[in-house]
């Protein structure tokens, strides 16, 4: 029997245990996972900082080849290193205090930024020359 492409395999990951605790005779694993994902999306939306297009572009540039899983708390360091080592400060018009701003963000805001950067690169025709796509990836641009 072919696996259902819409089914959710809830085994193995440490984040799964809290979801499985919500399973009951009246709530399936899928319903519990759906509720957890809805909460996750609300957190991402609520904690997404307001950025300029260049700031969001820099984050996408930095995250493009960076292993982001579990590294969200170090986004600020990756940005700082990239601005110094890769001369990205010449590419992106960002204020010198931007690294400090990112460093001061909550973990949920850092996750929101990394998640949006990952979504940006999944958009067809996404490129650093096509920054009009940033809001569709979840960035709040002013």
ZAROSE-323435 format. One record per residue (C-alpha): residue number from 0; residue in one letter; z, y, x. Coordinates in pm, whole numbers. Layout:
+-----+--------+--------+--------+--------+
! num ! residu !     c3 !     c2 !     c1 !
+-----+--------+--------+--------+--------+
! NUM !      a !      Z !      Y !      X !
...
+-----+--------+--------+--------+--------+
***
This chain:
+-----+--------+--------+--------+--------+
! num ! residu !     c3 !     c2 !     c1 !
+-----+--------+--------+--------+--------+
!   0 !      x !      0 !      0 !      0 !
!   1 !      x !   -100 !    340 !    142 !
!   2 !      x !    180 !    590 !    198 !
!   3 !      x !    209 !    872 !    -52 !
!   4 !      x !    106 !   1193 !    132 !
!   5 !      x !    339 !   1394 !    -93 !
!   6 !      x !    649 !   1183 !    -39 !
!   7 !      x !    934 !   1305 !    179 !
!   8 !      x !   1078 !   1075 !    443 !
!   9 !      x !   1443 !   1170 !    471 !
!  10 !      x !   1566 !    972 !    767 !
!  11 !      x !   1644 !   1034 !   1130 !
!  12 !      x !   1694 !   1409 !   1164 !
!  13 !      x !   2045 !   1560 !   1184 !
!  14 !      x !   1949 !   1818 !    923 !
!  15 !      x !   1890 !   1539 !    672 !
!  16 !      x !   2257 !   1440 !    630 !
!  17 !      x !   2351 !   1750 !    425 !
!  18 !      x !   2053 !   1688 !    198 !
!  19 !      x !   2145 !   1324 !    147 !
!  20 !      x !   2497 !   1430 !     46 !
!  21 !      x !   2340 !   1607 !   -253 !
!  22 !      x !   2166 !   1293 !   -379 !
!  23 !      x !   2317 !   1149 !   -694 !
!  24 !      x !   2208 !    935 !   -988 !
!  25 !      x !   2082 !   1254 !  -1153 !
!  26 !      x !   1923 !   1409 !   -839 !
!  27 !      x !   1663 !   1237 !   -623 !
!  28 !      x !   1619 !   1282 !   -249 !
!  29 !      x !   1302 !   1477 !   -320 !
!  30 !      x !   1481 !   1715 !   -558 !
!  31 !      x !   1761 !   1770 !   -306 !
!  32 !      x !   1507 !   1833 !    -28 !
!  33 !      x !   1308 !   2070 !   -252 !
!  34 !      x !   1623 !   2272 !   -326 !
!  35 !      x !   1711 !   2288 !     45 !
!  36 !      x !   1359 !   2410 !    130 !
!  37 !      x !   1374 !   2674 !   -144 !
!  38 !      x !   1700 !   2800 !      4 !
!  39 !      x !   1548 !   2798 !    353 !
!  40 !      x !   1254 !   3010 !    233 !
!  41 !      x !   1489 !   3257 !     62 !
!  42 !      x !   1685 !   3294 !    386 !
!  43 !      x !   1366 !   3350 !    586 !
!  44 !      x !   1248 !   3616 !    342 !
!  45 !      x !   1585 !   3790 !    322 !
!  46 !      x !   1641 !   3796 !    698 !
!  47 !      x !   1291 !   3894 !    812 !
!  48 !      x !   1327 !   4220 !   1004 !
!  49 !      x !   1089 !   4509 !    949 !
!  50 !      x !    850 !   4537 !   1246 !
!  51 !      x !    551 !   4736 !   1359 !
!  52 !      x !    220 !   4554 !   1383 !
!  53 !      x !    243 !   4562 !   1763 !
!  54 !      x !    595 !   4415 !   1762 !
!  55 !      x !    487 !   4129 !   1534 !
!  56 !      x !    172 !   4080 !   1743 !
!  57 !      x !    382 !   4055 !   2057 !
!  58 !      x !    602 !   3791 !   1892 !
!  59 !      x !    295 !   3589 !   1793 !
!  60 !      x !    155 !   3629 !   2144 !
!  61 !      x !    482 !   3511 !   2302 !
!  62 !      x !    527 !   3217 !   2062 !
!  63 !      x !    169 !   3093 !   2088 !
!  64 !      x !    235 !   2850 !   2375 !
!  65 !      x !    615 !   2850 !   2377 !
!  66 !      x !    803 !   2539 !   2257 !
!  67 !      x !    983 !   2712 !   1971 !
!  68 !      x !   1179 !   2418 !   1828 !
!  69 !      x !   1550 !   2484 !   1882 !
!  70 !      x !   1466 !   2784 !   2103 !
!  71 !      x !   1491 !   3058 !   1839 !
!  72 !      x !   1815 !   3203 !   1985 !
!  73 !      x !   1624 !   3269 !   2309 !
!  74 !      x !   1332 !   3455 !   2155 !
!  75 !      x !   1461 !   3778 !   2309 !
!  76 !      x !   1458 !   3623 !   2660 !
!  77 !      x !   1107 !   3488 !   2613 !
!  78 !      x !    992 !   3834 !   2505 !
!  79 !      x !   1167 !   3999 !   2802 !
!  80 !      x !   1014 !   3750 !   3048 !
!  81 !      x !    669 !   3792 !   2894 !
!  82 !      x !    686 !   4171 !   2907 !
!  83 !      x !    777 !   4159 !   3276 !
!  84 !      x !    586 !   3861 !   3411 !
!  85 !      x !    275 !   3874 !   3195 !
!  86 !      x !    240 !   4252 !   3171 !
!  87 !      x !    234 !   4227 !   2792 !
!  88 !      x !    387 !   4574 !   2777 !
!  89 !      x !     36 !   4701 !   2858 !
!  90 !      x !   -112 !   4501 !   2569 !
!  91 !      x !    145 !   4578 !   2301 !
!  92 !      x !    286 !   4920 !   2213 !
!  93 !      x !    654 !   4828 !   2193 !
!  94 !      x !    955 !   5049 !   2259 !
!  95 !      x !   1168 !   4966 !   2562 !
!  96 !      x !   1460 !   4885 !   2331 !
!  97 !      x !   1269 !   4613 !   2146 !
!  98 !      x !   1418 !   4330 !   2354 !
!  99 !      x !   1769 !   4461 !   2280 !
! 100 !      x !   1677 !   4481 !   1911 !
! 101 !      x !   1562 !   4116 !   1912 !
! 102 !      x !   1867 !   4009 !   2111 !
! 103 !      x !   2093 !   4163 !   1847 !
! 104 !      x !   1933 !   3976 !   1557 !
! 105 !      x !   2112 !   3700 !   1371 !
! 106 !      x !   1998 !   3343 !   1427 !
! 107 !      x !   1841 !   3341 !   1080 !
! 108 !      x !   1635 !   3651 !   1164 !
! 109 !      x !   1521 !   3493 !   1491 !
! 110 !      x !   1425 !   3177 !   1303 !
! 111 !      x !   1236 !   3388 !   1047 !
! 112 !      x !   1035 !   3555 !   1326 !
! 113 !      x !    952 !   3231 !   1504 !
! 114 !      x !    864 !   3062 !   1176 !
! 115 !      x !    629 !   3349 !   1083 !
! 116 !      x !    464 !   3331 !   1427 !
! 117 !      x !    408 !   2958 !   1383 !
! 118 !      x !    262 !   3019 !   1036 !
! 119 !      x !     39 !   3296 !   1176 !
! 120 !      x !   -125 !   3053 !   1418 !
! 121 !      x !   -189 !   2808 !   1132 !
! 122 !      x !   -397 !   3062 !    937 !
! 123 !      x !   -771 !   3001 !    975 !
! 124 !      x !   -928 !   3265 !   1201 !
! 125 !      x !   -590 !   3388 !   1322 !
! 126 !      x !   -621 !   3579 !   1647 !
! 127 !      x !   -448 !   3862 !   1824 !
! 128 !      x !   -745 !   4077 !   1726 !
! 129 !      x !   -689 !   4001 !   1356 !
! 130 !      x !   -338 !   4135 !   1300 !
! 131 !      x !   -408 !   4218 !    936 !
! 132 !      x !   -310 !   3855 !    873 !
! 133 !      x !     52 !   3914 !    986 !
! 134 !      x !    191 !   3980 !    635 !
! 135 !      x !     33 !   3660 !    501 !
! 136 !      x !    230 !   3471 !    768 !
! 137 !      x !    555 !   3627 !    641 !
! 138 !      x !    600 !   3928 !    870 !
! 139 !      x !    729 !   4252 !    713 !
! 140 !      x !    515 !   4527 !    866 !
! 141 !      x !    573 !   4900 !    837 !
+-----+--------+--------+--------+--------+
***
